[in-house]
Amino acid sequence: MILGLSTVMVFLMTNIILQIENLSFTYPNRHQALTDISFQMEKGEKVFFHGSNGAGKTTLFQCINGLLKIKQGIVRINNRIVKSETERMKLISIVFQNAEDQIIAGSVFDEVAFGPVNRGLPKEDVVKRVEHALQIMNIEHLRNKPPHFLSYGEKKRVTIASVLSMEQEIIILDEPTAGLDGQQKEELVEILNDLANKGCTLLISTHESDFSLRCADRIIVLDQGKLLAEGKAEEIFSRYEIIKKASLVKPIIMEIYEKLLEYSYIKPHGLPKDVKEFSNLLQNGKTT
């Protein structure tokens, strides 16, 4: 059977959940924050966004989510143009960089329940979603605590739980590791990988290159509101001109790996992405 071009295109696009086409945004003070941004994401993909402060990452996220009104560009979700900001907010959740900006309820349970309750879900469904989100973020013991009196790391986990309770297909996380300690970052990596494995599509901004190397399926680099580069972490962090122009920091593991190769302490192997992989490399990749 011979398929027509349109049929083939539909088949190839079935796994694409989010498409951004020629998106530009200018603030009322005439500062153009974004210029002609285009990219697409597959269902279950984790795409990390890098760039110096002011590169346009937060503005891009707010345009996609619907917090900012788009005048130039298109947002497609499941191959459908979604013009309404209100509708995009229903389809795409966002976790703000500053946890304080997102917390409004008097208890952790009520905070995590806020979204589902406002969706008009039955009480039993709300409770089930909240309990599941609290469990994922390991904060069941905080359910009755006032969130404003929690540590910053705990507040961050509450805001992520609030988004998880919405059970949306696309989640945006703006600097999710800010304020988290080492153990919490380890847990966050596991949570993000688990969400992606379950089909959740994740857009994540960060300045932490080791976090991206370990967790990202793909990296998009913004510079002065423009898309500067796009590719796998090892590709992006291997390009000196991109690192310099976007003020990126090469992952520490990648720096050490390259030095060990340079001085022939190890044989060439795939780039390790975390301490465990690096340890295995040192055990199995030594030169003779």
C-alpha positions in Angstrom: 0.0 0.0 0.0 1.3 3.4 -1.0 0.6 6.2 1.5 0.0 9.8 0.3 2.2 12.6 1.5 -0.4 14.0 3.9 -1.0 10.6 5.4 2.7 10.1 5.9 3.1 13.5 7.6 0.2 12.8 10.0 1.8 9.4 10.8 5.2 11.0 11.5 3.6 13.8 13.6 1.5 11.6 15.9 4.1 11.7 18.7 4.6 15.5 18.6 2.7 17.1 21.4 3.9 20.7 21.4 4.9 22.9 18.5 6.1 26.5 18.8 6.1 28.3 15.4 7.8 31.7 14.8 7.0 33.0 18.3 8.0 36.6 19.0 7.2 38.8 22.0 7.6 42.5 22.8 6.9 44.0 26.2 4.9 47.3 26.4 8.2 49.2 27.0 9.1 48.0 23.5 11.8 45.6 24.7 11.7 42.6 22.3 12.2 39.6 24.5 11.7 36.9 21.9 12.4 36.8 18.2 11.1 34.1 15.9 11.4 31.1 18.2 10.4 27.7 16.7 10.8 24.2 18.1 8.7 21.1 18.7 8.6 18.4 21.4 7.6 14.8 21.5 5.4 13.3 24.1 7.4 12.3 27.1 10.5 14.3 26.1 12.5 16.4 28.6 13.9 19.5 27.0 16.1 21.8 29.0 16.5 25.5 28.2 19.8 27.3 28.9 20.8 30.9 28.5 22.1 33.8 30.6 19.7 35.9 32.7 17.6 37.9 30.3 17.9 35.4 27.5 14.2 35.0 27.3 13.6 31.7 29.0 10.9 32.8 31.5 9.2 35.0 28.9 9.1 32.0 26.5 7.5 29.8 29.2 4.9 32.4 30.1 4.0 32.8 26.4 3.6 29.1 25.9 1.6 28.6 29.2 -0.7 31.6 28.4 0.4 34.0 31.2 1.5 36.3 28.4 -0.6 37.1 25.4 1.0 36.2 22.1 0.6 38.5 19.1 3.1 36.9 16.9 3.5 33.2 16.6 1.6 29.9 17.0 1.4 27.4 19.8 0.1 24.0 18.7 -0.8 21.3 21.3 -1.5 17.8 19.9 -1.4 19.3 16.4 -4.1 21.9 17.2 -3.5 25.6 17.3 -4.5 26.9 20.8 -4.9 30.7 20.6 -6.7 31.1 23.9 -4.5 31.9 26.9 -7.0 30.5 29.3 -7.2 27.2 27.4 -3.4 26.9 27.3 -3.3 27.4 31.0 -5.7 24.4 31.4 -3.4 22.3 29.2 0.0 23.3 30.4 1.1 23.7 34.1 4.0 25.8 35.2 6.2 25.8 38.3 7.6 29.2 39.0 11.2 29.8 39.8 10.3 31.5 43.1 8.1 29.2 45.2 6.7 32.1 47.2 5.0 33.4 44.0 2.9 30.3 43.7 1.7 29.5 47.2 -1.7 30.9 48.3 -3.4 28.3 50.6 -3.3 27.9 54.3 -2.1 24.3 54.4 0.0 22.1 52.2 -3.0 19.8 51.5 -5.2 22.7 50.4 -2.4 24.1 48.3 -1.9 20.9 46.3 -5.7 20.5 46.1 -6.3 24.0 44.8 -6.0 23.2 41.0 -8.2 20.1 41.0 -10.8 21.8 43.2 -11.0 24.7 40.8 -11.5 22.2 38.0 -14.6 21.1 39.7 -13.4 17.5 40.2 -15.3 15.3 42.7 -14.0 15.3 46.2 -12.8 11.7 46.1 -10.8 12.4 42.9 -9.3 15.5 44.5 -8.2 13.6 47.6 -6.7 10.8 45.4 -4.7 13.2 43.3 -3.4 15.2 46.3 -2.4 12.0 48.1 -0.6 10.8 45.1 1.2 14.1 44.5 2.3 14.3 48.2 3.6 10.8 48.0 5.6 11.5 44.8 7.3 14.5 46.4 7.7 12.8 49.7 5.9 15.5 51.7 3.0 13.5 53.2 4.2 14.5 56.7 3.7 18.2 55.7 0.0 17.9 54.7 -1.4 20.0 57.5 1.5 22.5 57.8 1.1 26.1 56.7 3.3 26.3 53.6 4.5 29.8 54.3 6.4 28.5 57.4 8.2 25.8 55.5 11.8 25.9 54.4 12.4 27.1 50.8 13.2 23.5 49.6 10.0 22.3 51.1 8.0 25.1 49.5 9.6 24.1 46.2 8.4 20.6 46.6 4.9 21.8 47.5 4.7 23.8 44.3 5.8 20.9 42.2 3.2 18.7 44.0 0.6 21.3 43.2 1.3 20.9 39.5 1.5 17.1 39.6 -2.0 17.0 41.1 -3.4 18.6 37.9 -2.2 15.6 35.9 -1.5 17.6 32.8 0.4 16.3 29.8 2.8 19.2 29.6 4.6 20.7 32.6 7.0 23.7 32.6 9.5 24.0 35.4 11.4 27.3 35.7 14.7 26.7 37.6 13.3 23.7 39.6 16.6 23.0 41.4 16.8 26.5 43.0 16.8 26.2 46.8 17.1 22.4 46.8 19.9 20.6 48.6 21.9 17.8 47.0 19.6 15.0 48.2 16.5 16.8 47.0 18.1 17.4 43.6 18.8 13.6 43.3 15.1 12.9 44.1 14.0 15.6 41.6 16.0 13.8 38.8 14.2 10.5 39.7 10.8 12.3 39.7 11.4 14.0 36.3 12.5 10.7 34.7 9.5 8.9 36.2 7.1 11.6 34.9 8.7 11.4 31.4 8.5 7.6 31.4 4.7 8.0 32.1 4.3 10.3 29.1 4.6 13.7 30.7 6.3 16.3 28.5 8.7 18.6 30.4 10.1 22.0 29.6 12.8 22.9 32.1 15.0 26.0 32.5 18.2 25.8 34.4 21.7 27.2 34.8 23.0 23.9 36.1 24.8 22.2 33.3 25.5 18.9 35.2 21.7 18.7 35.9 21.1 19.0 32.1 23.8 16.5 31.2 22.3 14.0 33.5 18.6 14.5 32.8 17.9 16.3 29.5 16.9 14.5 26.3 17.7 17.7 24.4 18.9 21.2 25.1 17.7 24.5 23.6 20.0 27.5 24.1 18.5 31.0 24.0 20.6 34.2 23.6 19.1 37.7 23.6 15.6 36.2 22.8 16.8 34.1 19.9 17.2 30.4 19.5 21.0 30.0 19.4 21.5 26.2 19.4 19.6 23.0 19.8 20.9 19.4 20.4 22.0 16.7 22.8 23.7 17.9 26.0 27.1 16.5 25.0 26.8 18.2 21.6 25.9 21.6 23.0 28.6 21.6 25.8 31.2 20.5 23.3 30.8 23.7 21.2 33.1 26.4 22.6 31.4 29.2 20.6 28.0 28.3 22.1 29.4 28.1 25.6 31.1 31.5 25.2 28.2 33.3 23.6 25.5 32.1 25.9 27.7 32.2 29.1 27.2 28.5 29.7 29.3 26.4 32.1 30.6 23.0 30.8 29.5 20.1 33.1 32.2 19.2 35.7 32.0 15.5 34.8 32.5 16.4 31.1 35.5 18.6 32.0 37.2 15.8 34.0 36.3 13.2 31.3 38.0 15.2 28.6 41.1 15.8 30.7 41.4 12.1 31.5 41.2 11.4 27.7 43.7 14.1 26.9 46.3 12.6 29.2 45.4 9.0 28.2 44.3 8.0 31.7 41.3 6.2 30.2 40.2 4.8 26.9 37.5 6.6 24.9 34.0 5.6 26.0 30.6 7.2 26.0 30.4 10.4 28.0 29.4 9.5 31.6 26.4 11.5 32.8 26.6 11.1 36.6 28.9 9.9 39.3 27.8 6.3 39.1 28.5 6.1 35.3 31.8 7.9 35.9 32.8 5.4 38.5 32.0 2.5 36.2 34.1 4.2 33.5 37.1 4.6 35.8 36.8 0.9 36.7 36.3 -0.4 33.2 37.9 2.2 31.0 41.5 2.4 32.3 44.3 2.4 29.8 46.7 -0.5 30.0 
